[in-house]
Amino acid sequence: MERHIDKELEKVRESIVRMGTLVEEAVGKACGSFQKRDIAMAQEVIKGDGEINTAEMAIDKEIFEFLALKQPVATDLRFLFSVQKMNKDLERIGDHAVNIAQSAVNYISLGVQYTGGQHIVVMMGIARQMLAEALTSFIKNDSQLALKVLEQDDQVDDLNSGVTRDIIDMVKKDSATIESALEIIRISKNLERVADLSTNIAEDVIFNTKARDVKHHHVDDTSADRHVDRLS
């Protein structure tokens, strides 16, 4: 039987999904602005940051009001605490999207053509994929997909090291590219943080669906399934 508060919990879920959509679009545009050398696209990301911040505050308010006025049981609390953490992580990903967009503007304005390797482009693709899959795992309550996100984090770290090597080679060939190189390093560091925060979201999905804390270590889904839902 559906409880009265289930409808309000669904509203919270819908709010965080909308927030996730905004953030995912921001990251996509920020990466696209670099790849397409599109300053206008980068500026859209920068201007849109206020909407993401407003959404974060609105979701916080929804959660606080729910906790203050309703009588959530343990499973409800687990969901709300997971969403609250996701909300913070999504807002921070939005900030990193702005950082990427700002570096893209600076890089484009310098007029230097990037001659490094493909690590930065591959890194953008994987970071975006991790975010998309983390959000989808939340929408579908899919712990298996969330675990897939965790498995990709090391790959992004390796790509970040690859970008550094690319940049060193680029500057050695032409010292005049150093300012552009620094912007690309900043973009790479922000992408690494997007991946880290997407991993956080995936971990929260596993906590919410399995009552299993997988932070700082990986578990397979079979192992997670064997754990009793201690918080319900």
Secondary structure, DSSP 8 states (H G I E B T S, - for coil): ---HHHHHHHHHHHHHHHHHHHHHHHHHHHHHHHHTT-HHHHHHHHHTHHHHHHHHHHHHHHHHHHHHHS---HHHHHHHHHHHHHHHHHHHHHHHHHHHHHHHHHHHHHT----S-SHHHHHHHHHHHHHHHHHHHHHHT-HHHHHHHHHTHHHHHHHHHHHHHHHHHHHHH-GGGHHHHHHHHHHHHHHHHHHHHHHHHHHHHHHHHH----TTS---HHHHHHS--TT-
